[in-house]
């Protein structure tokens, strides 16, 4: 591979640097065998030639040059990360394969090569749960008070299947005990001092969580009662979460960005008895009110923590509310882990109530059980490859599923939760990643897109990273390549799923090459199906491994561990099964999920967004109806609104477009309307939602039953973007 000085000069290298670089490149490729394909050549270049401090333009130039003859129409997108044999042998997946006796199919067909055997293991994990799950639960250290009689008790109704029947256990107790109590369970730092690390051992976290559980009981709360958390992710938030579960109560997850009306709605649906919150949120030197919103929501008794641990509360509490210190002082702190006194629950008891928007505008209340966190732990074990002693960082909070996911993914795999108390968008966060020696870094794509735009992470040492993970929204391939380069070419584990699954259905494996912004495999224990509708109304079902490129609606074969089996405020069967094709002879059923998925040549997958009217904005699902109601109700002169999301040209997160129809006589300008829509959505729904553009229309397209045809508007947007 010979690159001219001119091309290297365009990457920011002078003539001397370009000559030295070409020499280094030739040396790295000298030992390459003639049989090496482009992917193997790229592995050499990314490992031995390129460095994070070099201009990204140079990385991109070499990536494109390496794959110049790559036939994407046959092979699919080229991989930017290729595993090595030594790397594969060190993974959790390889460790599982070498120690698992397996079933008859496994014993007959396995080759002994982890990369070659992955697809076989993945298929068996779904088709033979009785053989697969006991060994994994043993490796994760799951301890039962009473052993289950089997893994799965089947039923003709997928919502009546019972996982771990007759078992008694508490998943929070499983996360807190049976492991080294002296190892760090949480490490954290504040935005102002990212280099100053604080830590809490597993034993300290266990006693803190037990103290919370005991104090809840002293308040008169009993197993099954709902207790909300509305606060940033902190060490105390983790202890509160686990303490609620230890007590047998159900956590009600509320994002700390929600306005009072959204807090009230969620607490009302869950019949919340109490709520944990903070007085304020400290960001960028500002104190943003949080308790005030909780009080406005009219939530019953609140326990209020100071934003500064040990500091004074920056809010006047209602008479019925308690300070954090007052709450804990009601009972004596347990002195040892043995005094956890965890509620011994059945597998199907609720541990957490989370919310996901549907197409009606009302949030769906999704219960997690003591089984659901096993999905979090399993995904992290096999896909993010979280190992004992690792540090896992994921900017989130307990209001979104990735908050509880982070807690269980780390603790069930004997790893440390790494928490940064501040914004992840600036250099202080990157400094924390360096100082905390983070091994697994989870992100929403808009975060690393912002890093790339500002180059704020330049010069930081992230050599401890073993992988990234990306979820919440679609990523742009070039942004993912930039992120890989920033960490010295570590894989980005794309992770696509949902709150109602407790994890993902498509992701990547550390045993497989990875092309930016694509998925290489179904998650362990899952069987996703792509449905393509025929003119007669029937559907053709395409399974992983079928080989052909196809685009269609994503469905999930069930039963599958971790998948929801009820909703608190909606008809679960109607939401997920009504109108779906039949499964296979009663052995499995097809469940609606609502994403559109494309299988690419070569077998990788790409997510194309929602097939219904729910969109994903910055990692948060929201229905079109919610956005439209706010715009019509709070903007004078707007008669009708249609909210549509379209992907960023070239790939990336969805952007929000608002099509507006004005009342007769109104003369508002689109630019002014965009600002007013943004203000209304920020105050009434969520300040994290960003309006990309407001567009005026004389009317909205409708079908014969007078429903707005948002898909037609989205198609118009896609066509206009393709012409740019």
URVEN-V893130 format. One line per field, one symbol per residue. burial: b if it has 16 or more other ideal C-beta (glycine too) atoms within 10 Angstrom, else e. A space follows every 50 residues. Layout:
burial=???
This chain:
burial=eebeeeebeebebeeebbeebbeebeebeeeeeeeeebbebbbbbbeebb ebebebebbebbbebbbeebeeeebbbbbbbbbeeeebeebbbbebbeeb ebeeebeeebeeebbebbbbbbbbbbbbbebbbbebbebbbbebeeebeb bbeeeeebbebbbbeebbbbbbbbbbbebebeebbbbbbbbeebeeeeeb bbbbbbbbbbbbbbbbbebebeeebbbbbbbbbbbbbbbbbbbbbbbbbb bbbbbbbbbeebbbbbbebbebbbbbbbbbbbeeeeebebbebbbebebe bbbbbbbeeeeebbbebeeebbbbeebbeebeebeebeebebbebbbbbb bbbbbbbbbeebbbbbbbbbbbbbbbbbbbbbbbbbbeebbbbbbbbbbb bbbbbbbbbbbbbbbbbbbbbbebbbbbbbbbbbbbbbbbbbbbbbbbbe bbeeeebeebebebbbbbbbbbbbbbbbbbbbbbbbbebbbbbbbbbbbb bbbbbbbbbbbbbbbbbbbbbbbbbbbbbbbeeeeeeebebbebeeeeeb ebbbbbbbbbbbbbbebbebebeebbbeeeeebeeeebbbbbbbbbbbbb ebbbbbbebbbbbbbbbbbbbbbbbbbbbbbeeebeebebbbbbbbbbee bbbbbbbbbbbbeeeeebeeeebbebbbebbbebbbebbebeebbeeeeb eeeeeeebebeebbebbeeeeeee
